[in-house]
Amino acid sequence: MNLSSYSSFRLLLQLEWLLIATAILMETLLPFHWSWLLLIQIMTILSLGVMSLWLPSTSLKKKVFYTFLEFGLIMLPATQGILATRPVFLLCLVLLMRSCLIFKRAGQIVVLVLSLLSYSALLLTKPIELAKPQLAEIVWDSRISNILLFSLTLIFALLLINALLSERQSREKLEKVYQELEMTHQQLHQYALRIEDQATLQERNRIAREIHDGLGHTLTAQTIQINNALIFWHAKSEQSLASLKQAKQLGAEALLEVRKSVSVLRSNPLQGKLLESAIDKLLQDFKQNTGIELSTNIYLQQSLPSDVNTTLYRIIQESLTNIYKHAQAKMVNIELSQQLGSIRLMIEDNGKGFDPTQNTTGFGLQGMKERTSALCGQFMLDSQLEKGCRLVISLPITNFNYAE
């Protein structure tokens, strides 16, 4: 652990400097007597302070050697009478603070016990020089009180520093988790944009194919009928009139195709509308344009999120388009309801049906499957030749956050 790691928690570093400075002041000013021994005392304390520039963090042997070196700088001068016992109290606190950064709880307790035993040994073995022997009892009481105070101070410091470090570590973990969540959110946002762009491209390709296959074919046929009308205008007026009527019918069909394509291209068909109202308008337009009878049963207990509303609307819209183009149906039944834990959409027609195993590449069915899968729903299709088609969509509602 280098200085930058230690200084990441500035309170401990500032407290250590304060204790080192106080220990130097106690040696030099209480009282002040210049001597070479005083210089050695100050250099010893400063050396202990400089050791904070590098704290071992990997090898256990280095940690143990580092700690015993600190003990040596504190205790050896004191046992030789060079360093007084007064600053030992503060320097042992510095030693304990560093042990909280180096060792785990067991190592910290070992350092605490060694500090306590060393300080107690210094006080208890220090000779008593008194003019009056009757004061010796008072001195011993003072030393024992000093040892008890030292013990309580070390224990309190150990608990406090570990609490501060734990709080710091918890905060760093939370910050790291927040940063990871932020990065994940940004990645998901980028993925969502890519998926949206790809979905938009697929939708455009589908509409382009429909315009080419539907509107293009209709306009081509209309052009042929108009040319026939011009050819038979003088010679065969009846055929010319029939061609014009056919061209008119084809023009109406082309107009219907254009309206459907424009409707699909709308970015938000539900903007400012309830889902029930939007579906009702869609069904009315479908019945008016196609003449196919509709039977509906829509019952929603709660408002749904916008993405769910859009999915249901688009599936109904695509289903009606497929029924009109391919089913040759005369009757369509639509049911939309909320059941226990899910939303169920059923669309059924009495058309000519088809073999689902032979029709798996169309844009319409594939799009409905993808929309259903995006909401973790189930897509079920049942159709047989000459027996119509039945589509059932089930979406789980437990994953939705309902609008108020």
N, C-alpha and C positions, 0 to 999 in steps of 0.2 A: 504494500500500500504506500503510495507516494504522497507528497505534500498536497497535491491537488485533491486526492481522495480524502485526506484528513480535513482539508479546508472546506470540503463540500458541506460540512456541518460546522459553521463558523463559531457557534457558541462554545463548543468544546475547545477549539483552538485558542479562542480569546481567553477562556477560563484558565487554560494551561499557562499562557503567557502571564496572566495576572498572578498565578501562584508562583511562578519562577521569579518574577520581579519582586514579589513580597518576600520570598526566601532570601534574595540578595539583600534587600533592605534590612531584614532582621539580622543578617550577619555583619553588615557594615555600619549600621547606625545604632545598634543596641548592645553596647556602646561602640563608638568608633575609635579604633586603635590601629594605626597603620602598621602593617608588618607583611613579611613575605607569606606568612601563614594565611593572612586575610586574602592575599591575591590568589593563593591556591584554592581557598574556599570558593571564591567567586568564579574562578575558572572551572572548578568542578561542577558548580550549579549551571554555568553556561553550557558546559559540555552536555549535561543532561538535557538542557533545552534544545540544543542543536540536533540531538538525536531524533527529535520530532519531524525532521525533514525527510526521514525515511523510516517507514514502519514495515516490517516483514509481513507478507500475506500468503506465502505459498508453503515453504518447508517448515515443519514443526521444529526441526532442529534449530533453524535460524530464529524462530520465535523464542525458543527457550534460551538460546545464547544471548539474544537481544535483551531479554528480561533480566537474566543474571548479570549482564553488563550494567544495566540500570541499577540493580541492587548493589553492585560493587561500587558504583559512583556515589551512591547514597550512604551505604553502611560502612565501607572501609575507612573513609576519612573520619567518620564519627567515632569509630572504635579506636582510632589512633589519637583522638583528641583534637584533630585538625578542624573538623566540622562539628559545630554544637548541635545539641539535640533539638533545638527550637525549629530550625527549618526542615528537619527530617519529617516532621508532621505534614508539612505542605508537599514535600517532594514525594512522599508515599502516596498522597492523593493524585499527583501527576502520574505516578507509576500505575495506579489503579485505573485511571482514565484511559491510559494507553492500552492496558490489558483488555478493556472492554472492546477496543477496536481490533485487537489482535486475536484473542482467544474466544472460545465459546464459554458457556456458563461454568463448566467445570474448571477450566484454566483460570477464569476470573476469580473463583473462590479460592483456588490455590494461591494466587497472588495476594489476595486479601489476607489470608491466614499468615503467609510468610511476612507480609508487611506488619501485621499486628504483633507477631512473635518477635520480629526484629526490633520494632520500636519499644515493645515491652522489655526486652532484654537490655536495651540501651538504658532505659530509665531505672530498671531494678538493679542493674549492676553498677550504676554510677555511684561513686563513693559520696558519703554525706560528710561535709566539713562544716561543723557548727560549733560555735563557741559554747553554746549551752546544749548538752546532750538531751535535755528534756524536750527540745524542739524536734527531735528526730521523728517522733510519732506524727507530728503535724506534716513533716516533709513526706513521710511514707503515705499518709492519707492523700496528700496532694498528687503524688505520683500515680497512685491507684485511680484517683478520680480522672487524672489526665489520660490514663490508659483506657478507662471506660468511655470517656468522651471521644477518644480517638477511634475506638471500636464502633461506636454508634455513627460517627461521621463517615467512616469507611463504608459501613453497610448502607447508610442513606445515599451516599454518593454512587455506590454500585447500582442500587435500585433505580435511582433517578437517571443515571446515564443510560442504562439499558432501556428504560422507558422512552427516553428521548430518541435513542437510536432505533427502537422498534417503530416509533411514530414516523421517523424519517424514512425508514425502509418501506413502511406501508404507503406513505405518500408517493415514494418513487415507483412502487408497484402500480399504484393507481394511475400515476402519470403515464407509465409505460402501457398499461392497459388502454388508457384513453387514446394514446398515440396509435396503438394498434387498431383500435376501433375506428379512429379517424381515417387511417390508411385503408382499412377494409371498406369503410363507407365510400371513400373516393373510388376504390376499385369497383365496387358494386355499381356506383353511379356511372363509371365508364362502361361497364358491361351492359348496364341498362340502356345507355345511349347506343351502343353497338347493336344490341338486340332490337331496339326501336328502329334504327336505321335499316337493319336487315329486314325487319317485318314490313317496313314501309316499302322497301324495294320489292319484296315478294308481292305485296298488295298491288303495287304499280304494274308489275309483270303480269299478274293475274288479270287486272283490269285491261291491260293492253291486249292480252290474248283474247279476252271476251269481246273487246271492241273489234279486233281483227276477225275473229270467227263469227261473231254475231252481227254487229253493225256493218262490217265490211261486206259480208255475204249478202245482207239485206239490201244495202245500197247498190251492190252489183246487180242483183236480181231486179231491183227497181229500174236501173238504167236499161237493162235488156227489155223490160216491158214497155218503157217509154219509146225505145227504138222501134219495137214492134208496132206500137201505136202509130208512129210516124210513117212506117212502111205501108201499113194497111189503111191509112187515113182516107184515101180516095177509093181504093178498090173494094176493101172489105171493112165497112164502117162498124159492123157489129164486133168483129174481132179487135178492131182498133179501140172501141169503147171498153171491151173486156180487159184489154191490156192496160188502159188508163185506170180502170177500177182496181186492177191488181197492183198497179204502181202506187195508187193512193193507199191501199192497204199496207203495202210494204213501207211506205213513208211513215205511216202511223206506228208500225212496229219499230222502225228505226228511231223514231222520236222517243218511244218507250224505252228502248235500249239506252239512249243518251241520258234520259232522266234517271234511270237506274244507276248508270255509271257515275253521274254527278252525285247522287245520293250516297253511294259508297265512298266517294272521295271526300265527303264532308269529314272534317277532323273530329268533331264531337257532335254526333247526332242527338245527344241527350242534353245539350247545353241549355240550362234554364227550364228543363222539363222533367217531370216524373217518369219513371220507367213505364208505368202503366199507360200514361198518356202517349208516350212515344211509340209504344207497341200498338196501341189502338189506332194511331194515325197511320202507322206502317201497314196495318191490316186493312184499313179502309182504302188506302191507295192501291193495295194489291188486289182487292176485290173489284174495285172500280176499273182497273186496267186489264184484268184478266178474266173477270166474270166467274172465278172459282169461288164456291161457297166456303165460308169459314165458320168454325165452331170454336169458341174460346172460353177458357175458365182460368182467370188470373186472380190469385189471392196471395198478397204479400203482407205479412204482419208488421214488418219493420222496413225502414229505409236501408238500402244497401250501399256499400262504397261505390264510387264512380267506376272503378275498373271492373267490378262485378256487373254493374248495370250495362256497361259498354259490351262486355262479353256476351251477356244474355241477348242483348239487342242484335249484335252482329250475327250470332248463331241463328236467331229467328230470321233475320234478313237473308242470310245465305241459304237457309233451308227453303224459304219461299222462292228464291231465285232458281234453285235446283228443281223444285217441284214444277214451276212454270215452264222451264226449258225442257225437262226430260220426262217428268212423271205422267203427263197427260191425265192428271187427276181432275175430278169434279168436286171433291170435298177434302178439306184439310181441317184437322182438329189440333188445337194448341192448348196445353195445360201448363201453367206455371204456379207453383205453390211452395210454401215453406213447410217442411216436415221436421221431425225431431232430429236436430243436428245436421240438416242439409237443406239445400234448395234443389227442387226437382223441376226440370223442363222436359215436356214430352211433346213431340211434333209427329203427327200421323197423317198419312194421306191414303186415298184409295186408288192410286195410280197403277201403272203397269209394273212397277217394281223393277228390281235389277238384282244381279248376283254380286254381293259385296266383295267376294274374293276376286272378281274380275274388274273391279272399279276402285282401285286404291291409290291412283296417282293424280286424281283430280285436285285442283286447287281448292275447291269448295270444302270437300270432306277433310282434306288435310288441314286447312285453316281452322275448321271447327275443332278438330282434335287438338291442335296446338293451343288454341285459346283455352280449352278445357284443362289440358295438362298444366298450363301456366298457373291455374288456380287450384292445383292438386285435386281436380275432379275426375269423375268417371264418365267415359264416352261409350255408349252402347247403341249399336245399329242393327236393326233386324229388318231384312227385306227379302222377298221372294218374287220371282217372275209372276206377273198377273195377280199378285196379292198385296200390292202396295208396299209402303215403307214406314217404319216406325223408328224414330230417333229419341233416345232418352239421355239427358244430361243430368248428372248429379254433382253438386258442388258442396263441399263441407262448409258450414257456417261458423264453426268454432274458431277458424283462423281469421275471421273478418272482424274489423273494428267498425261497428255500426255508427252511422252518423246520428247526431242528436235530432 
